[in-house]
Amino acid sequence: MAKIDFGGVVEEVITSEEFSLQKARDVLADETVTVLGYGVQGPGQALNMRDNGIQVIVGQRDNSPSYDRAVADGFVPGQTLLPIEEAARRGTVIQYLLSDAGQVALWPKVKECLDPGDALYFSHGFGIVYREQTGIIPPDNVDVILAAPKGSGRTVRTNFLDGSGINSSFAVHQDYTGRARERTLALGIAIGSGYLFPTTFENEVHSDLTGERGVLMGCLAGVMEAQYNLLRKHGHSPSEAFNETVEELTQSLIRLVAENGMDWMFGNCSTTAQRGALDWAPRFRDAVVPVFDELYRKVTSGEETQRVLDANSAPDYRTKLNAELETIHNSEMWRAGAAVRSLRPENRNK
Ligand SMILES: NC(=O)c1ccc[n+]([C@@H]2O[C@H](COP(=O)([O-])OP(=O)(O)OC[C@H]3O[C@@H](n4cnc5c(N)ncnc54)[C@H](OP(=O)(O)O)[C@@H]3O)[C@@H](O)[C@H]2O)c1
């Protein structure tokens, strides 16, 4: 473990220097790792582990585009690509990477496939932390562990392929074998994590649900729309409103923030932008505090997860979701966005 000073608070992280890929291979040498679900995380983690020399099989229902993708990725039906229950029975590590609602639906069957000493692995604390809603209560004689990449499954794969990695948090909820921690770290390294930082199932799910509802997506989408609508209300053209709200952010500023931080950004813009941004940042921060307070309360109370389970297990879930997404897609703002993107030089020359 390396001790790293995060802004004055010292935390422990594990990199592939402390826990090498070779060590991960040794720890997992006698294990069969079953990846249940070949949606977004499933492919990223399964392919990285396979490329890292771990024995991986996939459990995925057939008659599904996800099944076809697993075949295209080289998993062989009947050998390394199996029906969900069969794959769960064969694995000694069961990576439960169905959608969170799918995990609830399949749990009664998957539970029956666990052998004593198996490791049940999650990439999200949802199923375990909200067990009163999900019914996911593992037997006492298995390890229950977590490695949660902090990014999309697609990035898990693309970062691996370009030689970098993705940060993941890790946690042990139940240690039956006495090997739960080393299994978790080995899996975390094998799926392609650049470094791993410790968490608990509770902290992982509370921060993750807050983040995606907040700054990562919900809040971001909301403030972008508010600014776009404001500019349109005052007579600005769609192209101007979109450029000042989204295009400049994604094409320029956020890349600089990614490289250097917001502290640097404040010092490296025009003095006009700097004065205004420094004055307005606290105003926006204070305005959203009550919304964030409500968000965190609803996450920890289970209201958010109950809403997810109710909405995503409804029979007409897909139809309703598609209608909602279609409305956003057809809005002026995002149609303007498509036009703006098409004008980028790299897109114009295609
Ligand atoms: N998305 C991410 O990048 C990300 C990031 C970090 C953590 N996670 C966590 O990783 C886990 C997997 O998430 P994901 O986004 O990869 O899920 P996803 O893309 O929604 O994957 C869904 C998978 O579950 C299967 N599935 C869903 N309902 C099913 C059912 N009733 N019966 C059988 N199979 C069913 C799907 O099969 P079909 O395709 O046949 O429907 C597909 O293989 C979740 O715990 C999630 O919170 C995800």
The ligand as a Tripos MOL2 file, in Angstrom:
@<TRIPOS>MOLECULE
LIG
   48    52     1     0     0
SMALL
NO_CHARGES

@<TRIPOS>ATOM
      1 N1        -22.2180    1.0400  -16.8030 N.am      1 LIG1
      2 C1        -21.0360    1.2160  -16.2380 C.2       1 LIG1
      3 O1        -20.0920    1.6180  -16.8900 O.2       1 LIG1
      4 C2        -20.8130    0.9020  -14.7790 C.ar      1 LIG1
      5 C3        -19.7700    1.5520  -14.1010 C.ar      1 LIG1
      6 C4        -19.4510    1.1410  -12.7960 C.ar      1 LIG1
      7 C5        -20.2330    0.1310  -12.1970 C.ar      1 LIG1
      8 N2        -21.2810   -0.4320  -12.8800 N.ar      1 LIG1
      9 C6        -22.0350   -1.5150  -12.2440 C.3       1 LIG1
     10 O2        -21.7680   -2.7250  -12.9500 O.3       1 LIG1
     11 C7        -22.9220   -3.5540  -12.9340 C.3       1 LIG1
     12 C8        -23.3180   -3.8610  -14.3580 C.3       1 LIG1
     13 O3        -23.7700   -2.6440  -14.9490 O.3       1 LIG1
     14 P1        -23.8290   -2.4300  -16.5210 P.3       1 LIG1
     15 O4        -24.0670   -0.9730  -16.7490 O.co2     1 LIG1
     16 O5        -22.7120   -3.1150  -17.1720 O.co2     1 LIG1
     17 O6        -25.1840   -3.1930  -16.8120 O.3       1 LIG1
     18 P2        -25.9520   -3.2280  -18.1950 P.3       1 LIG1
     19 O7        -25.1490   -2.6930  -19.2910 O.co2     1 LIG1
     20 O8        -27.2870   -2.6600  -17.9610 O.co2     1 LIG1
     21 O9        -25.9580   -4.8040  -18.3850 O.3       1 LIG1
     22 C9        -27.0350   -5.4450  -18.3830 C.3       1 LIG1
     23 C10       -26.6550   -6.9200  -18.4380 C.3       1 LIG1
     24 O10       -27.5640   -7.5590  -17.6020 O.3       1 LIG1
     25 C11       -28.3280   -8.4490  -18.3880 C.3       1 LIG1
     26 N3        -29.6750   -8.4980  -17.8290 N.ar      1 LIG1
     27 C12       -30.4250   -7.4470  -17.3820 C.ar      1 LIG1
     28 N4        -31.6090   -7.8840  -16.9150 N.ar      1 LIG1
     29 C13       -31.5850   -9.2250  -17.0640 C.ar      1 LIG1
     30 C14       -32.5120  -10.2390  -16.7550 C.ar      1 LIG1
     31 N5        -33.7060   -9.9800  -16.2000 N.pl3     1 LIG1
     32 N6        -32.1750  -11.5260  -17.0500 N.ar      1 LIG1
     33 C15       -30.9820  -11.8110  -17.6140 C.ar      1 LIG1
     34 N7        -30.0630  -10.8920  -17.9200 N.ar      1 LIG1
     35 C16       -30.3540   -9.6120  -17.6450 C.ar      1 LIG1
     36 C17       -28.2610   -7.8770  -19.7880 C.3       1 LIG1
     37 O11       -28.5840   -8.8370  -20.7400 O.3       1 LIG1
     38 P3        -29.3080   -8.3290  -22.1140 P.3       1 LIG1
     39 O12       -28.3230   -7.4740  -22.8410 O.co2     1 LIG1
     40 O13       -29.6250   -9.6050  -22.7740 O.co2     1 LIG1
     41 O14       -30.5050   -7.5240  -21.6700 O.co2     1 LIG1
     42 C18       -26.7970   -7.4400  -19.8430 C.3       1 LIG1
     43 O15       -25.9550   -8.5330  -20.0250 O.3       1 LIG1
     44 C19       -23.9840   -2.7910  -12.1500 C.3       1 LIG1
     45 O16       -23.9170   -3.1840  -10.8000 O.3       1 LIG1
     46 C20       -23.5410   -1.3430  -12.3040 C.3       1 LIG1
     47 O17       -24.0290   -0.5230  -11.2760 O.3       1 LIG1
     48 C21       -21.5750   -0.0700  -14.1460 C.ar      1 LIG1
@<TRIPOS>BOND
     1     1     2 1
     2     2     3 2
     3     2     4 1
     4     4     5 ar
     5     4    48 ar
     6     5     6 ar
     7     6     7 ar
     8     7     8 ar
     9     8     9 1
    10     8    48 ar
    11     9    10 1
    12     9    46 1
    13    10    11 1
    14    11    12 1
    15    11    44 1
    16    12    13 1
    17    13    14 1
    18    14    15 2
    19    14    16 1
    20    14    17 1
    21    17    18 1
    22    18    19 2
    23    18    20 1
    24    18    21 1
    25    21    22 1
    26    22    23 1
    27    23    24 1
    28    23    42 1
    29    24    25 1
    30    25    26 1
    31    25    36 1
    32    26    27 ar
    33    26    35 ar
    34    27    28 ar
    35    28    29 ar
    36    29    30 ar
    37    29    35 ar
    38    30    31 1
    39    30    32 ar
    40    32    33 ar
    41    33    34 ar
    42    34    35 ar
    43    36    37 1
    44    36    42 1
    45    37    38 1
    46    38    39 2
    47    38    40 1
    48    38    41 1
    49    42    43 1
    50    44    45 1
    51    44    46 1
    52    46    47 1
@<TRIPOS>SUBSTRUCTURE
     1 LIG1         1 GROUP 0 **** ****
